[in-house]
Amino acid sequence: MKKSYIMTPGPVPISNEVLIEHGRPLMHHRSPEFSKIFAEVTDKLKKFMQTTNDVFILTSSGTGAMEAAVTNTFSKGDKVLVVNAGNFGERFKKISTTFGLNVISLDYEWGQSAIPSDIKKALDENPDIKGVMIQQSETSTGILNNIESVGKIVKNYPAILIVDAISGIGASEIKVDEWGLDIVCGGSQKAISAPTGIAFISVSRKAWEMIEKSDIPKFYFSLNAAKKYADKNPPQTPWTPGISIIVAMNKALDMFFEEGREKVYERHRVNALAVQKACEKLCLEMLVSDTASRGVSVTSIKVPEGIDGKLLTKTMRIKYGVTVAGGQGKLQGLIFRIGHLGYVGIFDVLVAIAALEFALKEQGWKFELGTGTTEVQKIFFENNYMSE
Ligand SMILES: *Cc1c(COP(=O)(O)O)cnc(C)c1O
């Protein structure tokens, strides 16, 4: 017998409560029954994102929202600044060049977070920049960018700020309105802990002004079409949405608010700390050396010399049922990543570290079994994890 544990930075584990909702008999997307749920989910997403901006639900993975952000706001040849600190920064670059934008890439070493004053400098040197794109949490490395500071900078320029918060939102704080974020993208399969296949996107007034002038072709991801249908009474989507996923998200969002925003963030903070401290006890090195730059959604761990990284994650998955992620892009084979966002509790973290210990031991890594798991228990105990 082997149980399965998914400890990746998306998709993430899903609660039974959410799975039951996902399995409800299908409703028609123009029925009053679904319209009610659709309106509720939209309202809950606004609360989740802490915004009064328009929020649209798109049926696609998170990348669809990133594409929608680019194709709806810009015009061909527009100059944009893309903060590139990993694989998802690269993705914003690829989307931008695909649609004919003039990309200035602000590159960082993979494992480092962006320096907000670099963005200010680039905006001062290029007053014709129309948009800035950045990840909140760069999932390929595990860093967290300081979106609050970036928001305060970009607000003073004509450029709009587009934030890919797909793996960050719901795990770390992001205040769309207070921080002045024009477009923010999220996905159902990350911290919300619903099935894969729904993206969501918030749009500010400043972004709408650019949307009106945008000349890049779009059809399925047209935000004007989304708005036209969202403004109907009751609100709808232009095309058939992922109905069951939206129904599941309704429950998942309820669970977020029931647990409470601050408690959810604290749970993520302690999960991340436990993983990092346990790995350090096992003499493994973190990719993100600067602790202040580390996010709480995923931890990237360097594959040490003498260990076969591919075999390590394969052993964890095949033999022990624990799926973790490898490295992406140029970090392939050099790191592995343990996801600890969404519906992840202390015993999930304990299982992941126990499986990691077994897989390391099988390759001859020298340590006492239980070194990592003991540290996990210690961190949880010290942080009064189960106080309520
Ligand atoms: C998961 C993720 C995405 C979107 O990936 P999809 O596979 O399209 O859902 C984009 N950006 C970041 C930072 C992510 O973590």
The ligand as a Gaussian input file, in Angstrom:
#p B3LYP/6-31G(d) Opt

LIG

0 1
 C        2.227000      28.045000     -11.548000
 C        2.700000      29.378000     -11.951000
 C        2.297000      29.984000     -13.156000
 C        1.285000      29.405000     -14.081000
 O        1.501000      28.163000     -14.497000
 P        0.307000      27.357000     -15.194000
 O        0.939000      26.035000     -15.411000
 O       -0.031000      28.066000     -16.440000
 O       -0.832000      27.366000     -14.237000
 C        2.761000      31.236000     -13.455000
 N        3.557000      31.898000     -12.634000
 C        3.962000      31.388000     -11.461000
 C        4.831000      32.208000     -10.571000
 C        3.539000      30.109000     -11.091000
 O        3.935000      29.598000      -9.922000

